[in-house]
Amino acid sequence: MARRKIVAGNWKMNMTPSQAVKLVEELKPLVVSEDVDVVYCVPAIDIVPVVEAVKGTNVQVGAENMYFEEKGADTGEISAEMLVDAGVKYVVIGHSERRDYFKEDDVLLNKKVKKAIEAGLTPILCCGETLEQREMGVTLDWIRLQIKSDLAGVAASDVANLVIAYEPIWAIGTGKTATSDQAQEVCGAIRDCIREMYDDATAESIRIQYGGSVNAGNAAELFAKVDIDGGLVGGASLKADFGKIVNYK
Ligand code: PGA
């Protein structure tokens, strides 16, 4: 069975709550799609108004981060349970900005993935190499290490429903998109890694996105690749172009 495409916006640290509601209204007629799952991953403070604003549409809401503890003395953090109660369905875990600026490592990310799944959220687990790693020829080794560490101890039935986003760090926010062949090579290797760790059915069911300077002009070519099941979109998710990415065909 063909995998359903999933196009998610990663708003990052953009949009105040009132701007967020305006953007949702502006995008409403543009992101209608019968065959693509559409997700807005928004800053924590925008979650409640955005969940309200997308009611009755085909859009689901995601968070950009969460903590793995259930509750307690973790000042400033947000739990999976809080997200679920607010109507969130997806959560971005391990974005390169969190790994880099906030020093999130794979041991922590593994805990977050497990907690998200336990709470009923779908993780959008991010992985990706730096330009130096690509030039050293270690991209696939690096990505496999990230996937294996972040999914350690996660059951096949849970992995089947997961989303993985391959985001080469050198392509994020730089306007430098990976070529569709480069993106396919890594997304294919991620699927092979899942096949090795689990089985064929899990590998064929998991959805793998490409992210990194996805725009209205390159989405169709990227999403046509056999192992690319959609995109995680930063900059272009904040404008009308996002509708063209969702309706890339
Ligand atoms: P970009 O960001 O589309 O602006 O490159 C992608 C991401 O970081 O998820």
Boltz pocket constraint, residues with backbone or C-beta under 6 A from the ligand:
constraints:
  - pocket:
      binder: B
      contacts: [[A, 10], [A, 167], [A, 171], [A, 172], [A, 173], [A, 174], [A, 175], [A, 211], [A, 212], [A, 213], [A, 214], [A, 232], [A, 233], [A, 234], [A, 235], [A, 236]]
      max_distance: 6.0
